[in-house]
Amino acid sequence: QFRNYQPLEKGGWGVTRVMVPFLDLANYSPTGGRFDLDGRGNICLFVEGGVQAGREVFLDYGARSNDQFLLHYGFVPFPNPADTVNVPLVDGGKYEVTWKELANPLSADLREACAALLDSMVTTLDDDMMELNAATATLEGGDASVEDYDLVLALQYRVSKKRLLTAACGL
């Protein structure tokens, strides 16, 4: 059980950010636990099914886009079913495409805007996948530099966006 901690920063949208010793060390897993306040204001960790002694405790950081994961946590889940892509529209606006909304067909105009965004990219999804596979092999070889890790992260981010755009186009 944790004692009450005072907020470090008052964020937007009614969010209060706090640092909780030990809990802030938990790694991400989409099947991890969650933390919340109990009725007395204590921060508690809730894990379905419990945790075996000696096993790592994971947290589910919530459904976030890869932009949010990269900005706030320095990594991207790969793949990420909550990822989004902001697609510029002909009228100057933007539309946020999500995996969830692909359950229904997109309008022809939106599919065309997704295709135009894909076409504007310097590399193709296949190019990025080949480079990602090669970079991942370097990491697995054990002789990787910080730049190699950064490259894999950047490629995972790009591949995730391009996969979503490709699916949105119906390709």
Disulfide bonds with the S-S distance in Angstrom:
none
